[in-house]
């Protein structure tokens, strides 16, 4: 897999890779990442054409998915902490 370029963004690190006739667009927010694979087809043959996919509408969806991922992680951690606290004390009857 080779890096073909990075797309500047104020919030995310966006890296475009190419391997086996597929482009991969990776979005990173520091704690989480999303990866989208795009087939190398006639109308998507280079980095500049891939950059056109990453428009405002697509980035809004990326934002929402990152928020859902963060909420899912927070919920899982809260449940773990809650179970740990419950297991910490003996039941007294």
Secondary structure, DSSP 8 states (H G I E B T S, - for coil): -EEEEEE--SS-EEEEEEETTEEEEEEE-SS-EEEEEEE-BTTB-SHHHHHTTS-HHHHHHHHHHHHHHHHHHHHHHHHHHHHHHHHHS----
